[in-house]
């Protein structure tokens, strides 16, 4: 399996894989997922919006994810990682508060004051640029489910096979162009994987 040249190419291939999938709106996870989601939404002829998520990191090792939170949803914890580190939900109260604040900042930055889309009775496709553990995607899917959509599809260009399998119970369908058993990192599956700025993210959102 070869790496994608960039997110635009990955989005085009993902749109092909989604042909025939019911879709009323694409919700993309910032920042990288928005570049993929913009291509998908254009190809499917549906609106694009953001679904902001934040990882809940270990208080002393922020890169170690212990859970995630999504806009409009409650924190979703990685119970296995909590047991492994000896932490519980109460220990992460400060982390959750800080990430809620950053989540709110990003919502304001990306949506420009627009309300969150009404998902009731709609066919929703949630897009990210890849799945490593699936923690943020799980939080995103549960937040979407709480808004009473008709159908929810999770779509990614690439996802670790274990993460894809673990999320099949959270969505009506999980679509991945590639789902390798040996994964590494999301960035390892792209030749170009620059981090998007807030301005670039907004430009992607305006392109649809």
C-alpha positions, 0 to 999 in steps of 0.5 A: 500500500502506497502513501497518499500524495496529499490530503486532496488526493486522499479526499478524491479517493475517499469520495469515490469509495463513498459513491452511493452512500446516503449523504446530506452533510459532511462534518469534518474534524479540524484541522486536517480532516477539513482538507479531506472533507472539502473534497468529499463534500464537493464531490458528493454535492453536499454542504460541509461543516466542522465538528471540532474535537480535542484530545484529552491528554495525560496531565503530565504527558499531554501527547498521551491520549486518555480520551477525547471530547467533541463539540456538543458531546460529553468526554469519552474516556479510554478506559484501558489507558486510564487503568494503565496510568492509574488516573480516573475521570476526576483527575482529568477535570482540569484537562477537560476544562482547558480543552473545552475552552480551546474547543470553544475557541476553535468553534468560534474561529471556524464557524464565524458565528454560525450555529451548529448545523441541525442534524435531526433526520439527516444522513451525516458523513463524518470525515477525518484524515486518518484513524490511529487509535480512533479516540477522537472519532469515537467522541465525534460519532457519539456527539453526532448520534446525540443530535438524532441524525437518520444515518451516520457514516465515518469516512477516512482515507486510512485507518488502523485496522483495529481502530476501524473495527472498534468504531463499527459499533459507533456508526452505521458504516465505516468507510476507509480507503485503506485499513492496514494492520500495521499502521504507525502514524497517520502522517506516515500514510501521506507524502505531504502532511503539513499541519493546516493553519486556522486560516487554511481551515477556514479557506477549505470551509469556504471552498464548498 
